[in-house]
Amino acid sequence: MLFALTAAPHKSNNSYILIIYAVVFGAFYFFYIRPRSRKQKATRQQARQVEVGERARTIGGMIGTVVKRTDEAVTLKTASGLEIDFIPSAIAGRHDPVPPSTDDEATNENENEGPSHEGDDK
């Protein structure tokens, strides 16, 4: 009889702890995980929206120009003239290559400094 009286309070404490954990996890899910996943999904969808004539990049790394776009397929034309159909989810986004850095600015700076006169003490 004594065992039954002492075991009952522990059971209710465990249920309170489980309820607290559920509330904390639910709040974490609704205020952090859910908005973040929605934002990531919207960003991915926006990046995959390519128009005809734009350069696009696939998730496999292929780059080409969009020549046709439907709901079922996106057709890319490669540099060699090959046209390949992809499902829209395979398009990673627009391809905007970064222009290569030119050393013209560095060359101009060195030319403006003038000739070096390292041994002239006159």
Buried (B, 14 or more C-beta within 10 A) or exposed (E): EEEEEEEEEEEEEEEEEEEEEEEEEEEEEEEEEEEEEEEEEEEEEEEBEBEEEEBBBBEEEBBBBBEEBEEEEBBBBEEEEEEEEBEBEBBBBBBEEEEEEEEEEEEEEEEEEEEEEEEEEE
